[in-house]
Structure formats: C-alpha cells, structure tokens
C-alpha cells in the first residue's frame, strides 16, 4: 500500500518512516488484543502497558522528530505565507 505524503514534501521520508513503524507496532497490538480478549482484566492491562512501552521504544522518537520537522510548514501554512 502507498503511504500518504506529508504536508511538506521535505517531511515525507520521515513521515513514511514513522508510518511504517506505527503500522508494524499497531499490527502487533491488534494481534495481542485479539489473542488476549478472553484473558483476565489484569493480564489485558499488563499487555497494553507492554505494548505502550514498545511503542515508546520503537516509534516515539521518530514521531517527535517528524512532528518537530513538520511544525515549520504547518506554521507557515497557518499564517498564509
């Protein structure tokens, strides 16, 4: 599948990197959610915390880099420049 481009073409490679990371993480999240659907609440909560930690370890830095990078085009777009 083709990923969407960023607001600014210069930001697109970093957006694609984040999208790929998030999609891989989310696929694992969904698989775990389905497989633990009948597990006790405590196990599901622990599983969710682990997945949140995995996201932070693998995707959060990419997201913050992309977000910082895209702020310049967003601010100039909002100001009408």
MOPAC internal coordinates of N, CA, C and O (Angstrom, degrees):
PM7 1SCF
backbone

  N    0.0000 0     0.00 0     0.00 0    0    0    0
  C    1.4551 1     0.00 0     0.00 0    1    0    0
  C    1.5292 1   111.12 1     0.00 0    2    1    0
  O    1.2310 1   121.34 1   -37.09 1    3    2    1
  N    1.3042 1   115.04 1   142.91 1    3    2    1
  C    1.4507 1   120.96 1   178.68 1    5    3    2
  C    1.5204 1   109.60 1   -83.12 1    6    5    3
  O    1.2310 1   121.23 1   -46.22 1    7    6    5
  N    1.3331 1   115.26 1   133.78 1    7    6    5
  C    1.4577 1   119.80 1   178.69 1    9    7    6
  C    1.5204 1   109.25 1   -88.77 1   10    9    7
  O    1.2310 1   120.99 1   -28.73 1   11   10    9
  N    1.3192 1   115.72 1   151.27 1   11   10    9
  C    1.4573 1   121.37 1   179.00 1   13   11   10
  C    1.5253 1   110.22 1   -68.67 1   14   13   11
  O    1.2310 1   121.45 1   -27.12 1   15   14   13
  N    1.3113 1   114.83 1   152.88 1   15   14   13
  C    1.4559 1   120.37 1   176.51 1   17   15   14
  C    1.5216 1   109.80 1   -82.42 1   18   17   15
  O    1.2310 1   121.07 1   -18.72 1   19   18   17
  N    1.3011 1   115.55 1   161.28 1   19   18   17
  C    1.4502 1   121.86 1   177.41 1   21   19   18
  C    1.5244 1   109.57 1   -79.75 1   22   21   19
  O    1.2310 1   121.00 1   -12.26 1   23   22   21
  N    1.3169 1   115.69 1   167.74 1   23   22   21
  C    1.4609 1   121.67 1   175.92 1   25   23   22
  C    1.5277 1   110.20 1   -56.83 1   26   25   23
  O    1.2310 1   120.73 1   141.08 1   27   26   25
  N    1.3145 1   116.21 1   -38.92 1   27   26   25
  C    1.4606 1   122.03 1   177.58 1   29   27   26
  C    1.5279 1   108.78 1  -112.53 1   30   29   27
  O    1.2310 1   119.68 1   -51.28 1   31   30   29
  N    1.3244 1   118.22 1   128.72 1   31   30   29
  C    1.4676 1   119.88 1   179.35 1   33   31   30
  C    1.5274 1   113.34 1   -54.48 1   34   33   31
  O    1.2310 1   120.10 1   147.88 1   35   34   33
  N    1.3316 1   117.41 1   -32.12 1   35   34   33
  C    1.4639 1   120.55 1   178.90 1   37   35   34
  C    1.5241 1   111.90 1   -64.20 1   38   37   35
  O    1.2310 1   120.15 1   154.16 1   39   38   37
  N    1.3195 1   117.32 1   -25.84 1   39   38   37
  C    1.4671 1   122.39 1  -177.87 1   41   39   38
  C    1.5298 1   112.63 1   -88.48 1   42   41   39
  O    1.2310 1   120.06 1   167.44 1   43   42   41
  N    1.3211 1   117.48 1   -12.56 1   43   42   41
  C    1.4618 1   121.28 1  -172.83 1   45   43   42
  C    1.5278 1   114.28 1   -57.80 1   46   45   43
  O    1.2310 1   118.33 1   134.93 1   47   46   45
  N    1.3417 1   120.79 1   -45.07 1   47   46   45
  C    1.4716 1   118.47 1   179.55 1   49   47   46
  C    1.5359 1   113.08 1   -58.80 1   50   49   47
  O    1.2310 1   120.45 1   139.33 1   51   50   49
  N    1.3241 1   116.75 1   -40.67 1   51   50   49
  C    1.4608 1   119.81 1   178.70 1   53   51   50
  C    1.5244 1   110.87 1   -68.86 1   54   53   51
  O    1.2310 1   119.99 1   143.44 1   55   54   53
  N    1.3299 1   117.62 1   -36.56 1   55   54   53
  C    1.4667 1   120.75 1   176.81 1   57   55   54
  C    1.5209 1   110.17 1   -63.65 1   58   57   55
  O    1.2310 1   120.07 1   136.72 1   59   58   57
  N    1.3191 1   117.48 1   -43.28 1   59   58   57
  C    1.4659 1   120.60 1   179.19 1   61   59   58
  C    1.5256 1   110.82 1   -63.59 1   62   61   59
  O    1.2310 1   120.35 1   142.19 1   63   62   61
  N    1.3218 1   116.94 1   -37.81 1   63   62   61
  C    1.4669 1   120.42 1   177.47 1   65   63   62
  C    1.5302 1   109.95 1   -62.79 1   66   65   63
  O    1.2310 1   120.56 1   135.43 1   67   66   65
  N    1.3436 1   116.54 1   -44.57 1   67   66   65
  C    1.4657 1   119.80 1   178.35 1   69   67   66
  C    1.5258 1   110.53 1   -65.50 1   70   69   67
  O    1.2310 1   120.10 1   134.35 1   71   70   69
  N    1.3166 1   117.41 1   -45.65 1   71   70   69
  C    1.4672 1   120.54 1  -179.50 1   73   71   70
  C    1.5251 1   111.25 1   -56.47 1   74   73   71
  O    1.2310 1   120.54 1   136.33 1   75   74   73
  N    1.3296 1   116.57 1   -43.67 1   75   74   73
  C    1.4686 1   120.43 1   179.78 1   77   75   74
  C    1.5222 1   110.67 1   -63.85 1   78   77   75
  O    1.2310 1   120.53 1   137.45 1   79   78   77
  N    1.3306 1   116.60 1   -42.55 1   79   78   77
  C    1.4643 1   120.60 1   178.99 1   81   79   78
  C    1.5273 1   110.24 1   -63.41 1   82   81   79
  O    1.2310 1   120.58 1   131.42 1   83   82   81
  N    1.3273 1   116.49 1   -48.58 1   83   82   81
  C    1.4615 1   120.63 1  -178.54 1   85   83   82
  C    1.5250 1   111.01 1   -62.21 1   86   85   83
  O    1.2310 1   120.14 1   135.05 1   87   86   85
  N    1.3280 1   117.34 1   -44.95 1   87   86   85
  C    1.4643 1   120.05 1  -178.55 1   89   87   86
  C    1.5232 1   111.79 1   -61.26 1   90   89   87
  O    1.2310 1   120.33 1   138.78 1   91   90   89
  N    1.3292 1   116.97 1   -41.22 1   91   90   89
  C    1.4679 1   120.29 1   177.54 1   93   91   90
  C    1.5240 1   110.34 1   -64.89 1   94   93   91
  O    1.2310 1   120.50 1   136.30 1   95   94   93
  N    1.3329 1   116.65 1   -43.70 1   95   94   93
  C    1.4692 1   120.70 1   179.03 1   97   95   94
  C    1.5364 1   109.84 1   -63.24 1   98   97   95
  O    1.2310 1   120.27 1   133.89 1   99   98   97
  N    1.3260 1   117.09 1   -46.11 1   99   98   97
  C    1.4608 1   120.90 1  -175.91 1  101   99   98
  C    1.5217 1   111.61 1   -65.36 1  102  101   99
  O    1.2310 1   120.17 1   143.13 1  103  102  101
  N    1.3165 1   117.27 1   -36.87 1  103  102  101
  C    1.4647 1   120.41 1   176.85 1  105  103  102
  C    1.5305 1   109.89 1   -59.59 1  106  105  103
  O    1.2310 1   120.50 1   134.90 1  107  106  105
  N    1.3235 1   116.65 1   -45.10 1  107  106  105
  C    1.4625 1   120.87 1   176.75 1  109  107  106
  C    1.5160 1   112.07 1   -64.02 1  110  109  107
  O    1.2310 1   120.84 1   142.69 1  111  110  109
  N    1.3321 1   116.00 1   -37.31 1  111  110  109
  C    1.4645 1   120.90 1   178.24 1  113  111  110
  C    1.5248 1   110.15 1   -62.52 1  114  113  111
  O    1.2310 1   120.61 1   133.88 1  115  114  113
  N    1.3248 1   116.45 1   -46.12 1  115  114  113
  C    1.4645 1   119.78 1  -179.52 1  117  115  114
  C    1.5231 1   111.71 1   -65.50 1  118  117  115
  O    1.2310 1   120.49 1   137.89 1  119  118  117
  N    1.3312 1   116.67 1   -42.11 1  119  118  117
  C    1.4671 1   119.67 1   178.49 1  121  119  118
  C    1.5263 1   110.40 1   -59.37 1  122  121  119
  O    1.2310 1   120.84 1   135.07 1  123  122  121
  N    1.3168 1   116.00 1   -44.93 1  123  122  121
  C    1.4591 1   120.07 1  -179.47 1  125  123  122
  C    1.5297 1   110.74 1   -67.18 1  126  125  123
  O    1.2310 1   120.10 1   141.06 1  127  126  125
  N    1.3264 1   117.41 1   -38.94 1  127  126  125
  C    1.4644 1   120.80 1   179.76 1  129  127  126
  C    1.5207 1   111.03 1   -63.21 1  130  129  127
  O    1.2310 1   120.47 1   137.55 1  131  130  129
  N    1.3208 1   116.71 1   -42.45 1  131  130  129
  C    1.4662 1   120.68 1   179.85 1  133  131  130
  C    1.5221 1   110.38 1   -67.40 1  134  133  131
  O    1.2310 1   120.54 1   135.50 1  135  134  133
  N    1.3286 1   116.57 1   -44.50 1  135  134  133
  C    1.4661 1   119.28 1  -176.70 1  137  135  134
  C    1.5236 1   112.63 1   -70.38 1  138  137  135
  O    1.2310 1   119.99 1   157.00 1  139  138  137
  N    1.3275 1   117.63 1   -23.00 1  139  138  137
  C    1.4657 1   119.33 1  -179.18 1  141  139  138
  C    1.5253 1   112.34 1  -106.23 1  142  141  139
  O    1.2310 1   120.13 1  -165.70 1  143  142  141
  N    1.3296 1   117.35 1    14.30 1  143  142  141
  C    1.4665 1   121.14 1  -176.32 1  145  143  142
  C    1.5217 1   112.81 1   -58.77 1  146  145  143
  O    1.2310 1   120.15 1   148.96 1  147  146  145
  N    1.3160 1   117.31 1   -31.04 1  147  146  145
  C    1.4660 1   119.87 1  -178.66 1  149  147  146
  C    1.5269 1   112.03 1   -99.18 1  150  149  147
  O    1.2310 1   120.32 1  -177.11 1  151  150  149
  N    1.3150 1   116.99 1     2.89 1  151  150  149
  C    1.4714 1   120.73 1   179.80 1  153  151  150
  C    1.5285 1   109.79 1   -73.52 1  154  153  151
  O    1.2310 1   120.43 1   -21.75 1  155  154  153
  N    1.3213 1   116.78 1   158.25 1  155  154  153
  C    1.4699 1   119.65 1   176.19 1  157  155  154
  C    1.5323 1   111.15 1   -58.91 1  158  157  155
  O    1.2310 1   121.16 1   -25.71 1  159  158  157
  N    1.3072 1   115.39 1   154.29 1  159  158  157
  C    1.4598 1   122.29 1  -176.83 1  161  159  158
  C    1.5290 1   112.71 1   -53.49 1  162  161  159
  O    1.2310 1   120.08 1   138.75 1  163  162  161
  N    1.3237 1   117.45 1   -41.25 1  163  162  161
  C    1.4677 1   120.80 1  -178.23 1  165  163  162
  C    1.5294 1   110.91 1   -62.15 1  166  165  163
  O    1.2310 1   120.59 1   140.02 1  167  166  165
  N    1.3270 1   116.48 1   -39.98 1  167  166  165
  C    1.4690 1   120.40 1   178.82 1  169  167  166
  C    1.5257 1   111.02 1   -66.39 1  170  169  167
  O    1.2310 1   120.34 1   138.55 1  171  170  169
  N    1.3216 1   116.96 1   -41.45 1  171  170  169
  C    1.4694 1   120.41 1   178.73 1  173  171  170
  C    1.5248 1   110.60 1   -63.96 1  174  173  171
  O    1.2310 1   120.66 1   138.63 1  175  174  173
  N    1.3308 1   116.34 1   -41.37 1  175  174  173
  C    1.4650 1   119.87 1   179.05 1  177  175  174
  C    1.5259 1   111.11 1   -65.08 1  178  177  175
  O    1.2310 1   120.27 1   137.75 1  179  178  177
  N    1.3226 1   117.08 1   -42.25 1  179  178  177
  C    1.4665 1   121.05 1   178.22 1  181  179  178
  C    1.5266 1   110.16 1   -63.50 1  182  181  179
  O    1.2310 1   120.60 1   139.63 1  183  182  181
  N    1.3183 1   116.45 1   -40.37 1  183  182  181
  C    1.4622 1   120.93 1   178.49 1  185  183  182
  C    1.5292 1   110.49 1   -63.29 1  186  185  183
  O    1.2310 1   120.46 1   138.02 1  187  186  185
  N    1.3213 1   116.73 1   -41.98 1  187  186  185
  C    1.4694 1   120.71 1   178.62 1  189  187  186
  C    1.5230 1   111.08 1   -63.63 1  190  189  187
  O    1.2310 1   120.31 1   139.90 1  191  190  189
  N    1.3192 1   117.02 1   -40.10 1  191  190  189
  C    1.4722 1   120.38 1   177.98 1  193  191  190
  C    1.5290 1   110.81 1   -64.35 1  194  193  191
  O    1.2310 1   120.40 1   139.31 1  195  194  193
  N    1.3302 1   116.85 1   -40.69 1  195  194  193
  C    1.4694 1   120.00 1   177.92 1  197  195  194
  C    1.5262 1   110.68 1   -62.48 1  198  197  195
  O    1.2310 1   120.76 1   136.16 1  199  198  197
  N    1.3254 1   116.16 1   -43.84 1  199  198  197
  C    1.4663 1   119.34 1  -179.87 1  201  199  198
  C    1.5281 1   110.63 1   -65.56 1  202  201  199
  O    1.2310 1   119.89 1   142.98 1  203  202  201
  N    1.3208 1   117.82 1   -37.02 1  203  202  201
  C    1.4688 1   120.26 1   176.61 1  205  203  202
  C    1.5235 1   109.78 1   -62.32 1  206  205  203
  O    1.2310 1   120.55 1   138.44 1  207  206  205
  N    1.3202 1   116.55 1   -41.56 1  207  206  205
  C    1.4612 1   120.82 1   177.12 1  209  207  206
  C    1.5168 1   111.92 1   -63.51 1  210  209  207
  O    1.2310 1   120.45 1   140.93 1  211  210  209
  N    1.3280 1   116.74 1   -39.07 1  211  210  209
  C    1.4653 1   120.95 1   177.51 1  213  211  210
  C    1.5284 1   110.67 1   -63.60 1  214  213  211
  O    1.2310 1   120.88 1   139.56 1  215  214  213
  N    1.3343 1   115.93 1   -40.44 1  215  214  213
  C    1.4695 1   119.60 1   177.93 1  217  215  214
  C    1.5240 1   110.00 1   -62.12 1  218  217  215
  O    1.2310 1   120.93 1   131.67 1  219  218  217
  N    1.3215 1   115.83 1   -48.33 1  219  218  217
  C    1.4620 1   119.32 1  -179.16 1  221  219  218
  C    1.5239 1   111.29 1   -60.18 1  222  221  219
  O    1.2310 1   120.32 1   140.75 1  223  222  221
  N    1.3265 1   116.99 1   -39.25 1  223  222  221
  C    1.4652 1   120.68 1  -178.50 1  225  223  222
  C    1.5277 1   112.38 1   -71.87 1  226  225  223
  O    1.2310 1   120.06 1   144.98 1  227  226  225
  N    1.3284 1   117.50 1   -35.02 1  227  226  225
  C    1.4639 1   118.88 1  -173.05 1  229  227  226
  C    1.5296 1   114.68 1  -103.47 1  230  229  227
  O    1.2310 1   119.18 1   148.50 1  231  230  229
  N    1.3187 1   119.16 1   -31.50 1  231  230  229
  C    1.4682 1   120.29 1  -171.53 1  233  231  230
  C    1.5287 1   115.29 1  -118.25 1  234  233  231
  O    1.2310 1   119.80 1   157.52 1  235  234  233
  N    1.3157 1   117.99 1   -22.48 1  235  234  233
  C    1.4685 1   119.90 1  -171.81 1  237  235  234
  C    1.5241 1   112.41 1   -60.86 1  238  237  235
  O    1.2310 1   119.76 1   136.09 1  239  238  237
  N    1.3293 1   118.06 1   -43.91 1  239  238  237
  C    1.4702 1   119.96 1  -179.47 1  241  239  238
  C    1.5264 1   111.08 1   -64.04 1  242  241  239
  O    1.2310 1   120.69 1   143.07 1  243  242  241
  N    1.3128 1   116.29 1   -36.93 1  243  242  241
  C    1.4724 1   119.56 1   177.81 1  245  243  242
  C    1.5261 1   109.36 1   -65.10 1  246  245  243
  O    1.2310 1   120.61 1   136.44 1  247  246  245
  N    1.3438 1   116.44 1   -43.56 1  247  246  245
  C    1.4636 1   120.56 1   179.60 1  249  247  246
  C    1.5251 1   111.16 1   -61.00 1  250  249  247
  O    1.2310 1   120.13 1   132.54 1  251  250  249
  N    1.3294 1   117.36 1   -47.46 1  251  250  249
  C    1.4649 1   119.19 1  -178.02 1  253  251  250
  C    1.5273 1   110.90 1   -65.49 1  254  253  251
  O    1.2310 1   120.07 1   143.16 1  255  254  253
  N    1.3266 1   117.47 1   -36.84 1  255  254  253
  C    1.4710 1   120.00 1   176.59 1  257  255  254
  C    1.5306 1   110.49 1   -63.08 1  258  257  255
  O    1.2310 1   120.76 1   134.39 1  259  258  257
  N    1.3196 1   116.15 1   -45.61 1  259  258  257
  C    1.4634 1   119.99 1   178.80 1  261  259  258
  C    1.5258 1   110.41 1   -63.04 1  262  261  259
  O    1.2310 1   120.12 1   134.49 1  263  262  261
  N    1.3135 1   117.37 1   -45.51 1  263  262  261
  C    1.4664 1   121.24 1  -178.16 1  265  263  262
  C    1.5251 1   110.71 1   -60.81 1  266  265  263
  O    1.2310 1   120.34 1   136.14 1  267  266  265
  N    1.3379 1   116.95 1   -43.86 1  267  266  265
  C    1.4635 1   120.12 1   177.79 1  269  267  266
  C    1.5288 1   110.57 1   -63.80 1  270  269  267
  O    1.2310 1   120.43 1   139.39 1  271  270  269
  N    1.3089 1   116.79 1   -40.61 1  271  270  269
  C    1.4564 1   121.85 1  -178.38 1  273  271  270
  C    1.5250 1   111.55 1   -65.48 1  274  273  271
  O    1.2310 1   120.13 1   141.52 1  275  274  273
  N    1.3178 1   117.35 1   -38.48 1  275  274  273
  C    1.4623 1   121.10 1  -175.20 1  277  275  274
  C    1.5354 1   112.19 1   -82.59 1  278  277  275
  O    1.2310 1   119.46 1   169.02 1  279  278  277
  N    1.3107 1   118.63 1   -10.98 1  279  278  277
  C    1.4642 1   120.64 1  -179.72 1  281  279  278
  C    1.5239 1   112.51 1   -60.15 1  282  281  279
  O    1.2310 1   119.78 1   139.82 1  283  282  281
  N    1.3185 1   118.02 1   -40.18 1  283  282  281
  C    1.4661 1   120.92 1  -178.60 1  285  283  282
  C    1.5286 1   110.63 1   -60.43 1  286  285  283
  O    1.2310 1   119.06 1   127.25 1  287  286  285
  N    1.3434 1   119.39 1   -52.75 1  287  286  285
  C    1.4716 1   118.00 1   177.80 1  289  287  286
  C    1.5312 1   112.83 1   -63.52 1  290  289  287
  O    1.2310 1   120.02 1   145.08 1  291  290  289
  N    1.3204 1   117.57 1   -34.92 1  291  290  289
  C    1.4671 1   119.71 1   178.97 1  293  291  290
  C    1.5167 1   111.21 1   -64.50 1  294  293  291
  O    1.2310 1   120.72 1   135.29 1  295  294  293
  N    1.3198 1   116.22 1   -44.71 1  295  294  293
  C    1.4606 1   119.81 1  -179.31 1  297  295  294
  C    1.5253 1   111.36 1   -65.49 1  298  297  295
  O    1.2310 1   120.00 1   139.37 1  299  298  297
  N    1.3275 1   117.60 1   -40.63 1  299  298  297
  C    1.4642 1   119.08 1   179.25 1  301  299  298
  C    1.5287 1   110.65 1   -71.26 1  302  301  299
  O    1.2310 1   119.87 1   146.23 1  303  302  301
  N    1.3296 1   117.85 1   -33.77 1  303  302  301
  C    1.4661 1   121.71 1   176.47 1  305  303  302
  C    1.5251 1   109.82 1   -64.33 1  306  305  303
  O    1.2310 1   120.23 1   135.24 1  307  306  305
  N    1.3326 1   117.17 1   -44.76 1  307  306  305
  C    1.4618 1   121.88 1  -179.23 1  309  307  306
  C    1.5140 1   113.01 1   -66.70 1  310  309  307
  O    1.2310 1   120.35 1   152.05 1  311  310  309
  N    1.3217 1   116.94 1   -27.95 1  311  310  309
  C    1.4620 1   119.48 1  -178.72 1  313  311  310
  C    1.5292 1   111.93 1   -89.44 1  314  313  311
  O    1.2310 1   120.50 1   175.70 1  315  314  313
  N    1.3305 1   116.65 1    -4.30 1  315  314  313
  C    1.4567 1   120.69 1   177.89 1  317  315  314
  C    1.5124 1   114.25 1    81.85 1  318  317  315
  O    1.2310 1   120.03 1  -166.40 1  319  318  317
  N    1.3408 1   117.55 1    13.60 1  319  318  317
  C    1.4791 1   120.03 1  -179.68 1  321  319  318
  C    1.4956 1   111.91 1   -75.31 1  322  321  319
  O    1.2310 1   120.10 1   180.00 1  323  322  321

